């Protein structure tokens, strides 16, 4: 029996090197395969009428954590100990007995439309609290955001990385038959909840992209009959068109890292190059000047470089150049065609779409082109976008057949934990926004 225990302990320490340390910590590497077991007893309702919200918040916190693939929830049916008060001492031995390594204890109170949620996180094996308890206040209508904030705090304290649950995604919602698909911009919570439409379906819309602060969206609109860059205020849904010369076609826009300008592709006279427009002055600056097609620009987190796709070598490949323009250097050299590059929020990786041998992939590589890894493979995978912490990618996957259509999926950068985002209709071309404030 003792030998079996030592074997189990050795296996746990191999999967979770920080189990032997205090505080508890998941070291997220490609070696992390077994999820960390945690317990989240039902949050206590400290006021009358808070019972349902307490249950809903507990469930959503657990769903956020288990959805990462890094955590495994221990079911309530396995609990030996009960939590009847937020302030009661923790019976750590009871939680150790069911192999819970982390314990989340919380409480919820309601006063009219005001909601308060508080929680504590414990390292069960050391018997220590991880950080100080936190409290969030808001309205009952915003209970989902408060649950996401609790989950973000738990995730951050155990992994050492920032969370991504309290974030939103803008995307293209699609409906109708395949040969006459209607498209409009929509926004949702990262997990597919709280969908709201930002535009109607009267004009074709493509490539929505969040601003760094999440308050604006740039996108391509065919309202005039030609592609133009539009800017939309998320709160007011007010929009304006980026001014370009008559006959120009502008598309694939992205905000600069400080939100004061937009970079995009502009096609004029059969030539497509990358431009930057200052939003205050309206000044246009041409950043590339080549007979090839340059498109899908994405800025580095520090704003000093741009990664983009170009066919200047004879096929679609990825290039990096200074943000002010200049001679680009090629970074993709594998077989096949590369496109839709997106710089990681951490600055260490570039995500991309790759087409090779009749299959499409979402992949990542270092910014010098090294360590290319393909994370997915299907009939059609495209348009990756990064979670705010640079740990997860969301992308579009198209299904085959007359009844097929696009859906949104997510996958972590190790290529594990592939999940479909639960939406009621077709969806494509997502842009993951920052953590909400």
Secondary structure, DSSP 8 states (H G I E B T S, - for coil): -HHHHHHHHHHHHHH-GGGGSSS-----STT--S-EEEE----EE-STT-HHHHHHHHHHHHHHHHHTTSEEE--GGG-SS----TTS---HHHHHHTT-SEEEEEEEEEETTEEEEEEEEEETTTTEESS--EEEEEEGGGHHHHHHHHHHHHHHHHHSS---SSEEEEEEEEES-GGG-EEEEEEEETTS-S-EE-S-SSS-EEEEEE-TTSSEEEEEE-TTSS-EEEEEETTT--EEE----TT-EEEEEEE-TTSSEEEEEEEETTEEEEEEEETTT--EEE----SSBEEEEEE-TTSSEEEEEE-TTSS-EEEEEETT----EE---SSSEEEEEEE-TTSSEEEEEEEETTEEEEEEEETTS-S-EE---BS-EEEEEE-TTSSEEEEEEE--STT--EEEEEEETTS---EE---SSEEEEEEEEEE--
